[in-house]
Amino acid sequence: MTTILAIESSCDETSASVCVDGKILSNFIANQAVHEKYGGVVPELASRAHMQHIVPVVDAALKTANTSLQQIDAVAFTQAPGLIGSLLVGTQFAKSLSLALDKPLIAVHHMQAHVIANLIPEKKPAFPFLCLTVSGGHTQIVLCESPAKLKVIGETIDDAAGEAFDKSAKLLGLPYPGGPLIDKYAAQGDPNRFKFPEPQIPGLNFSFSGLKTSILYFLKNAGTANVYKEEFTADEATQKKFIEENLADICASIQNRIISILLNKLKKAAAETGITNICIAGGVSANSGLRKALTALGEKMQWQTFIPPFEYCTDNAAMIAMTAYYKFLEKDFANLSVSPSARAEWS
């Protein structure tokens, strides 16, 4: 029996999970409400909150799994990427625990873990599969041949899909985190009311910076004739009134375009590789519009689609634990000289 304690601290969630032989027994997450008034995550506040949360979160994960530290066979942690201060808290805690218990240490890449989250539910994809991984900092298409053999075949060349959601929400005056609010209002709106351009990026790569700019100018000119040029700027009162009167339709139209960009590239990747097992992962995979659109596209294309439960979409230690389990089987251990990295590549 292999028991792994995993810790996730890449951004503003402190999470711990216990995994036994590839089965998740606990997955505790402590969120940080302190960032709401700042409109985004403040790195210094995030690292301080991790120091406050990590001991009680680990304790709760162990108790829920009815497991003691003495029963742990390995300690896993998120090594990269993320906020360096946040990563340091989890890294140092895991290293200290590994040393004290004299147990192996397993370093996990955060984005690899998002992909592997699809292997947590009982209904899991067969290899090979494609995974569309979308979060606030990353947008990738990953070709997965085994838990240890993952290859990025497409990624954003500038901004991530999650950032496009959050920045659009900020332009609309919505509070942080704004991505889920766009999803909420979009459910009440007409996705075809306003037309936003789709970037023509060759291959399987993505781009969202141009879309963000077009949304900015669209709002600045209060949607007049769908003009996206800076010189057509309405006064602030007109802009505010336009947003208030058309919020649901604007959100639905923005979400519709982001989703179409994602799924058009995924469709292309499936055609090029011939793979029909399709997954999504990452924080943006919790978006209800994306989940519905992928399900519908999968039925149309005769794909086998896999969507993780909500608790495994956002940052969580269960995905770190599951990834670590496969690393344990391969004896892929780290030594105590390992250090966190804000931008480490993994494929």
Disulfide bonds with the S-S distance in Angstrom:
none
